[in-house]
Amino acid sequence: MEKIYAAIQCIKQAFPEGIDHVYEDLIACLKDDFTEQNLAALLSYLCGKEPVVVQNDIQNDCTEVKPSEVMEALIQAGYQKDASY
């Protein structure tokens, strides 16, 4: 759970104005690093959507390429791609 809190802090630091404008890009960037349930809870907490809605968005995401500008912002904020969440 500690790693999820660390990820929340990285996302807040990378996107202090909120995640609405990068919501779908965050799904693409983070879906390989989290379980579906954990990612849904994390993004739900950050954007205010119901976890079931976020989980549906995750399941429907077909993006193969991680948006580099979003991933770079996360890494600059301290996100570790290889960490297990």
N, CA, C and O of each residue as an XYZ file, in Angstrom:
340
protein
N       0.828     -1.193      0.000
C       0.000      0.000      0.000
C       0.870      1.253      0.000
O       0.487      2.286     -0.551
N       2.017      1.156      0.608
C       2.936      2.299      0.668
C       3.351      2.755     -0.732
O       3.499      3.952     -0.981
N       3.538      1.806     -1.636
C       3.929      2.150     -3.006
C       2.801      2.867     -3.740
O       3.054      3.723     -4.588
N       1.576      2.523     -3.421
C       0.439      3.204     -4.045
C       0.395      4.655     -3.562
O       0.159      5.565     -4.357
N       0.617      4.872     -2.283
C       0.657      6.241     -1.772
C       1.794      7.024     -2.407
O       1.640      8.207     -2.709
N       2.930      6.376     -2.612
C       4.056      7.039     -3.278
C       3.684      7.404     -4.712
O       4.042      8.480     -5.193
N       2.971      6.517     -5.392
C       2.537      6.797     -6.759
C       1.554      7.969     -6.785
O       1.618      8.814     -7.678
N       0.660      8.019     -5.822
C      -0.289      9.140     -5.734
C       0.469     10.449     -5.591
O       0.137     11.434     -6.250
N       1.479     10.469     -4.738
C       2.260     11.690     -4.548
C       2.991     12.084     -5.827
O       3.056     13.268     -6.157
N       3.536     11.119     -6.546
C       4.214     11.409     -7.817
C       3.243     12.011     -8.827
O       3.571     12.981     -9.509
N       2.058     11.438     -8.918
C       1.065     11.933     -9.869
C       0.624     13.339     -9.488
O       0.493     14.204    -10.354
N       0.396     13.571     -8.211
C       0.011     14.913     -7.760
C       1.118     15.926     -8.043
O       0.840     17.064     -8.422
N       2.360     15.516     -7.859
C       3.477     16.414     -8.122
C       3.635     16.663     -9.622
O       3.911     17.789    -10.037
N       3.464     15.635    -10.424
C       3.611     15.770    -11.874
C       2.476     16.584    -12.484
O       2.678     17.294    -13.470
N       1.282     16.484    -11.902
C       0.105     17.149    -12.449
C      -0.646     17.888    -11.338
O      -1.749     17.494    -10.961
N      -0.047     18.953    -10.822
C      -0.658     19.659     -9.685
C      -2.006     20.297    -10.013
O      -2.794     20.576     -9.109
N      -2.275     20.528    -11.287
C      -3.548     21.126    -11.692
C      -4.656     20.086    -11.808
O      -5.797     20.430    -12.116
N      -4.332     18.826    -11.564
C      -5.298     17.737    -11.648
C      -5.009     16.835    -12.836
O      -4.164     17.149    -13.674
N      -5.712     15.716    -12.903
C      -5.406     14.721    -13.937
C      -6.458     14.617    -15.027
O      -6.340     13.774    -15.916
N      -7.478     15.452    -14.977
C      -8.552     15.332    -15.968
C      -8.030     15.365    -17.400
O      -8.499     14.605    -18.247
N      -7.079     16.225    -17.674
C      -6.568     16.376    -19.040
C      -5.605     15.265    -19.461
O      -5.284     15.140    -20.642
N      -5.144     14.457    -18.502
C      -4.225     13.356    -18.816
C      -4.759     12.009    -18.340
O      -4.023     11.023    -18.309
N      -6.024     11.967    -17.975
C      -6.635     10.758    -17.406
C      -6.401      9.521    -18.278
O      -5.898      8.509    -17.790
N      -6.758      9.594    -19.550
C      -6.599      8.446    -20.439
C      -5.126      8.122    -20.667
O      -4.759      6.952    -20.778
N      -4.284      9.143    -20.738
C      -2.845      8.921    -20.896
C      -2.262      8.237    -19.663
O      -1.379      7.388    -19.783
N      -2.754      8.602    -18.477
C      -2.287      7.940    -17.254
C      -2.655      6.465    -17.252
O      -1.861      5.628    -16.823
N      -3.840      6.143    -17.724
C      -4.222      4.731    -17.821
C      -3.218      3.993    -18.698
O      -2.728      2.926    -18.330
N      -2.917      4.564    -19.850
C      -1.975      3.924    -20.777
C      -0.594      3.777    -20.152
O       0.076      2.765    -20.355
N      -0.168      4.777    -19.396
C       1.171      4.754    -18.800
C       1.270      3.809    -17.607
O       2.321      3.213    -17.374
N       0.201      3.670    -16.863
C       0.268      2.967    -15.580
C      -0.334      1.568    -15.570
O      -0.118      0.814    -14.621
N      -1.077      1.214    -16.597
C      -1.823     -0.054    -16.546
C      -0.932     -1.293    -16.451
O      -1.378     -2.330    -15.959
N       0.318     -1.206    -16.913
C       1.212     -2.356    -16.820
C       1.892     -2.465    -15.457
O       2.458     -3.506    -15.126
N       1.836     -1.388    -14.666
C       2.537     -1.352    -13.385
C       1.642     -1.621    -12.181
O       2.136     -1.784    -11.065
N       0.338     -1.668    -12.396
C      -0.622     -1.849    -11.309
C      -1.589     -2.972    -11.647
O      -1.815     -3.287    -12.816
N      -2.152     -3.566    -10.614
C      -3.287     -4.434    -10.861
C      -4.436     -3.530    -11.297
O      -4.448     -2.341    -10.977
N      -5.373     -4.072    -12.004
C      -6.512     -3.288    -12.482
C      -7.268     -2.654    -11.314
O      -7.673     -1.494    -11.382
N      -7.449     -3.417    -10.261
C      -8.178     -2.920     -9.093
C      -7.424     -1.781     -8.410
O      -8.028     -0.774     -8.041
N      -6.115     -1.931     -8.242
C      -5.329     -0.874     -7.601
C      -5.289      0.389     -8.442
O      -5.382      1.494     -7.908
N      -5.150      0.235     -9.753
C      -5.122      1.402    -10.620
C      -6.471      2.104    -10.610
O      -6.532      3.334    -10.596
N      -7.537      1.345    -10.615
C      -8.877      1.942    -10.560
C      -9.062      2.725     -9.263
O      -9.598      3.833     -9.281
N      -8.630      2.166     -8.151
C      -8.752      2.856     -6.864
C      -7.899      4.127     -6.844
O      -8.338      5.173     -6.366
N      -6.698      4.025     -7.359
C      -5.773      5.156     -7.385
C      -6.334      6.300     -8.218
O      -6.398      7.437     -7.749
N      -6.740      6.008     -9.446
C      -7.259      7.060    -10.320
C      -8.604      7.583     -9.835
O      -8.901      8.768     -9.990
N      -9.409      6.723     -9.258
C     -10.674      7.149     -8.687
C     -10.438      8.172     -7.581
O     -11.131      9.186     -7.502
N      -9.477      7.902     -6.751
C      -9.129      8.826     -5.669
C      -8.689     10.176     -6.226
O      -9.064     11.222     -5.698
N      -7.899     10.150     -7.285
C      -7.333     11.386     -7.828
C      -8.324     12.197     -8.665
O      -8.241     13.424     -8.694
N      -9.255     11.531     -9.343
C     -10.132     12.278    -10.247
C     -11.580     12.358     -9.765
O     -12.366     13.141    -10.298
N     -11.936     11.564     -8.772
C     -13.289     11.635     -8.223
C     -14.318     10.776     -8.928
O     -15.493     10.793     -8.562
N     -13.896     10.023     -9.936
C     -14.826      9.118    -10.605
C     -15.019      7.869     -9.747
O     -14.156      7.512     -8.944
N     -16.150      7.220     -9.928
C     -16.408      5.971     -9.226
C     -15.402      4.912     -9.682
O     -15.083      4.848    -10.870
N     -14.893      4.077     -8.762
C     -13.920      3.049     -9.147
C     -14.407      2.137    -10.265
O     -13.609      1.725    -11.107
N     -15.691      1.813    -10.295
C     -16.209      0.931    -11.343
C     -16.129      1.608    -12.712
O     -15.910      0.936    -13.720
N     -16.303      2.914    -12.758
C     -16.187      3.663    -14.013
C     -14.736      3.655    -14.484
O     -14.455      3.440    -15.663
N     -13.820      3.892    -13.548
C     -12.396      3.890    -13.895
C     -11.972      2.499    -14.340
O     -11.228      2.357    -15.310
N     -12.436      1.480    -13.644
C     -12.081      0.112    -14.010
C     -12.576     -0.208    -15.421
O     -11.879     -0.875    -16.186
N     -13.759      0.257    -15.765
C     -14.285      0.071    -17.111
C     -13.403      0.791    -18.138
O     -13.131      0.255    -19.212
N     -12.965      1.996    -17.805
C     -12.070      2.741    -18.699
C     -10.752      1.995    -18.901
O     -10.211      1.970    -20.006
N     -10.241      1.393    -17.836
C      -8.992      0.622    -17.921
C      -9.184     -0.581    -18.833
O      -8.346     -0.857    -19.691
N     -10.281     -1.291    -18.646
C     -10.562     -2.479    -19.453
C     -10.743     -2.138    -20.927
O     -10.422     -2.947    -21.798
N     -11.253     -0.950    -21.205
C     -11.506     -0.540    -22.588
C     -10.313      0.157    -23.241
O     -10.363      0.488    -24.426
N      -9.260      0.379    -22.490
C      -8.086      1.051    -23.039
C      -7.329      0.088    -23.950
O      -6.939     -1.002    -23.533
N      -7.131      0.498    -25.175
C      -6.431     -0.324    -26.167
C      -5.095      0.299    -26.562
O      -4.448     -0.157    -27.505
N      -4.692      1.318    -25.855
C      -3.470      2.035    -26.194
C      -2.253      1.149    -25.985
O      -2.055      0.592    -24.905
N      -1.452      1.024    -27.012
C      -0.227      0.228    -26.920
C       0.981      1.096    -26.575
O       1.943      0.620    -25.973
N       0.926      2.365    -26.958
C       2.060      3.268    -26.765
C       1.791      4.155    -25.561
O       0.722      4.754    -25.441
N       2.774      4.232    -24.669
C       2.661      5.104    -23.513
C       3.041      6.522    -23.936
O       4.128      6.737    -24.472
N       2.159      7.487    -23.700
C       2.472      8.866    -24.071
C       3.741      9.349    -23.362
O       3.789      9.435    -22.135
N       4.752      9.657    -24.151
C       6.071      9.959    -23.583
C       6.068     11.190    -22.694
O       6.779     11.213    -21.690
N       5.291     12.215    -23.030
C       5.310     13.430    -22.215
C       4.699     13.185    -20.833
O       5.143     13.768    -19.843
N       3.690     12.330    -20.769
C       3.076     12.002    -19.479
C       4.013     11.108    -18.678
O       4.203     11.323    -17.481
N       4.597     10.113    -19.325
C       5.525      9.218    -18.633
C       6.728     10.002    -18.125
O       7.187      9.766    -17.008
N       7.240     10.920    -18.915
C       8.392     11.733    -18.508
C       8.047     12.609    -17.307
O       8.864     12.764    -16.399
N       6.854     13.179    -17.295
C       6.433     13.992    -16.152
C       6.356     13.147    -14.884
O       6.734     13.605    -13.806
N       5.869     11.923    -15.011
C       5.809     11.023    -13.852
C       7.210     10.680    -13.342
O       7.465     10.709    -12.138
N       8.094     10.362    -14.252
C       9.467     10.001    -13.867
C      10.165     11.197    -13.216
O      10.871     11.042    -12.219
N       9.965     12.387    -13.782
C      10.561     13.600    -13.200
C      10.053     13.826    -11.772
O      10.762     14.393    -10.941
N       8.838     13.384    -11.495
C       8.247     13.530    -10.167
C       8.648     12.397     -9.219
O       8.246     12.384     -8.055
N       9.445     11.444     -9.725
C       9.944     10.376     -8.869
C       9.311      9.018     -9.077
O       9.598      8.085     -8.328
N       8.457      8.887    -10.078
C       7.810      7.608    -10.344
C       8.834      6.599    -10.846
O       9.679      6.917    -11.682
N       8.749      5.395    -10.333
C       9.660      4.324    -10.736
C       8.878      3.306    -11.545
O       8.021      2.602    -11.012
N       9.180      3.231    -12.845
C       8.445      2.359    -13.752
C       8.487      0.894    -13.342
O       7.501      0.177    -13.510
N       9.595      0.451    -12.818
C       9.757     -0.971    -12.546
C       9.286     -1.402    -11.175
O       9.409     -2.574    -10.819
N       8.752     -0.479    -10.400
C       8.260     -0.841     -9.080
C       6.983     -1.650     -9.215
O       6.212     -1.440    -10.151
N       6.756     -2.555     -8.309
C       5.556     -3.375     -8.330
C       4.503     -2.732     -7.442
O       4.726     -2.542     -6.246
N       3.380     -2.404     -8.010
C       2.300     -1.764     -7.273
C       1.139     -2.711     -7.162
O       0.115     -2.366     -6.572
